[in-house]
Amino acid sequence: MAVEIKEIQDLQQVDVSKLVEESEAEGYRFLRRLVDQYEDGSNTFSKTGEVLYGVWDHHNHLVAIGGLNRDPYSTKEGVGRLRRFYISANARRQGIGTKLLQQILKDAHGHFRELVVRTDSSSADAFYRANGFSGDLGLPDATHGIVLEQEQRKKAE
């Protein structure tokens, strides 16, 4: 599937309604929170190092979304949090999630030393582990994490 990953500068200019509906039908509320928090200004992905991306297919339909925030739960400096990461069911298992994650990891370098994410989905667990994240962090607000310097060193070897 040919896709285009673009930074979302203003979520209110993007029609995310189909992704929100689909995610809610699957039992996920985090895309609704994305929209609500963007509208109320509590999370607009606008702090240094933060970014929000959308992925559009060749029909110009939004098929995936994902962002990066400073981790509001961490007391450590340099921790980013993967947020609101969702791939439409009909776009899964085609490498779109991996491409989106790689773009976010690339953007995280220079801003964050490590990234964390929280999920309770077994398929998301497998996805993050396959992409270099370790699981079972023992943290109340994060289930998976990756240290970016180590990732950079591995790629250099």
C-alpha positions as CSV (number, residue, x, y, z in Angstrom):
1,M,0.0,0.0,0.0
2,A,1.5,3.3,-1.1
3,V,1.3,5.8,1.8
4,E,2.4,9.3,2.7
5,I,3.5,10.2,6.2
6,K,2.9,13.8,7.0
7,E,3.3,15.9,10.1
8,I,-0.1,17.2,11.4
9,Q,0.3,20.9,12.2
10,D,-3.3,21.4,13.2
11,L,-5.4,18.4,14.1
12,Q,-8.6,20.4,13.7
13,Q,-7.8,20.7,10.0
14,V,-7.7,16.8,9.6
15,D,-10.7,14.5,9.5
16,V,-9.9,11.9,12.1
17,S,-13.6,10.9,12.6
18,K,-13.3,7.5,10.8
19,L,-10.2,6.5,12.8
20,V,-11.9,7.6,16.0
21,E,-15.1,5.6,15.2
22,E,-13.1,2.5,14.2
23,S,-10.9,2.7,17.3
24,E,-13.9,3.1,19.6
25,A,-15.6,0.1,18.0
26,E,-12.5,-1.9,18.9
27,G,-12.8,-0.7,22.5
28,Y,-10.1,2.0,22.4
29,R,-10.8,5.5,23.7
30,F,-7.4,7.1,23.2
31,L,-8.2,8.7,19.8
32,R,-11.2,10.3,21.3
33,R,-8.9,11.6,24.0
34,L,-6.5,12.8,21.3
35,V,-9.3,14.9,19.8
36,D,-10.7,16.2,23.1
37,Q,-7.3,17.1,24.5
38,Y,-6.3,18.9,21.3
39,E,-9.5,20.9,21.3
40,D,-9.2,21.9,25.0
41,G,-5.5,22.7,24.5
42,S,-4.2,20.3,27.1
43,N,-2.2,18.3,24.5
44,T,-1.4,19.9,21.1
45,F,2.0,18.2,20.5
46,S,3.6,21.6,20.5
47,K,6.3,21.4,23.1
48,T,10.0,21.1,22.0
49,G,10.5,17.6,20.5
50,E,6.8,16.8,20.2
51,V,5.2,15.8,16.9
52,L,2.0,14.3,15.6
53,Y,1.9,12.4,12.3
54,G,-0.8,11.1,10.1
55,V,-0.5,8.5,7.4
56,W,-2.6,8.8,4.2
57,D,-3.2,6.1,1.6
58,H,-3.3,6.6,-2.2
59,H,-7.0,7.6,-1.9
60,N,-6.0,10.4,0.5
61,H,-7.7,8.6,3.4
62,L,-6.2,8.8,6.9
63,V,-5.2,5.3,7.8
64,A,-2.9,5.8,10.8
65,I,-1.9,8.4,13.4
66,G,0.7,8.6,16.0
67,G,2.5,11.2,18.1
68,L,5.3,11.9,20.5
69,N,5.1,13.9,23.7
70,R,7.4,14.6,26.6
71,D,6.4,11.9,29.1
72,P,4.1,13.6,31.7
73,Y,4.5,10.7,34.1
74,S,8.3,10.5,34.2
75,T,10.4,12.4,36.7
76,K,13.5,11.7,34.6
77,E,14.7,14.2,32.0
78,G,14.8,13.2,28.4
79,V,11.9,10.7,28.4
80,G,9.4,10.8,25.5
81,R,6.1,9.0,25.3
82,L,4.6,7.5,22.2
83,R,1.0,8.7,22.1
84,R,-2.2,8.0,20.3
85,F,-0.6,5.4,18.0
86,Y,-3.3,3.8,15.9
87,I,-3.3,1.9,12.6
88,S,-6.7,1.3,10.8
89,A,-7.6,-2.4,10.7
90,N,-7.5,-2.5,6.9
91,A,-4.0,-1.0,6.9
92,R,-2.4,-3.3,9.5
93,R,0.2,-5.9,8.7
94,Q,1.5,-3.9,5.7
95,G,4.4,-2.2,7.3
96,I,2.6,1.2,7.9
97,G,2.9,1.1,11.6
98,T,6.6,0.3,11.4
99,K,7.2,3.1,9.0
100,L,5.3,5.5,11.2
101,L,7.2,4.3,14.3
102,Q,10.6,4.7,12.5
103,Q,9.7,8.3,11.6
104,I,8.8,9.1,15.2
105,L,12.0,7.4,16.5
106,K,14.0,9.4,14.0
107,D,12.4,12.7,15.2
108,A,12.9,11.7,18.9
109,H,16.7,11.6,18.5
110,G,18.2,14.8,19.8
111,H,15.2,15.5,21.9
112,F,14.8,12.4,24.0
113,R,17.1,9.7,25.4
114,E,14.4,7.1,25.7
115,L,10.8,6.5,24.7
116,V,8.1,4.8,26.5
117,V,4.6,3.6,25.7
118,R,1.7,2.0,27.5
119,T,-0.5,-0.7,26.0
120,D,-2.7,-3.5,27.1
121,S,-3.0,-5.1,23.7
122,S,-1.1,-8.3,23.0
123,S,-0.7,-7.4,19.3
124,A,0.7,-4.0,20.2
125,D,3.1,-5.8,22.7
126,A,4.3,-8.0,19.8
127,F,4.6,-4.9,17.5
128,Y,6.7,-2.9,20.0
129,R,8.9,-5.8,20.9
130,A,9.5,-6.6,17.2
131,N,10.6,-2.9,16.8
132,G,13.2,-3.0,19.5
133,F,11.2,-2.0,22.6
134,S,11.6,-4.0,25.8
135,G,8.6,-4.9,27.8
136,D,7.7,-5.4,31.4
137,L,9.4,-2.1,32.6
138,G,7.9,-2.4,36.0
139,L,6.5,1.2,35.7
140,P,2.9,2.0,36.6
141,D,2.5,4.2,33.5
142,A,4.6,2.5,30.8
143,T,4.7,-1.1,29.6
144,H,7.4,-0.8,26.9
145,G,10.5,1.3,26.4
146,I,13.5,1.9,24.1
147,V,16.7,3.7,24.9
148,L,17.6,5.8,21.8
149,E,21.4,6.0,22.2
150,Q,21.6,2.2,22.3
151,E,19.4,1.9,19.2
152,Q,21.7,4.4,17.4
153,R,24.8,2.4,18.4
154,K,23.3,-0.8,17.2
155,K,22.6,0.7,13.8
156,A,26.2,2.0,13.6
157,E,27.7,-1.5,14.2
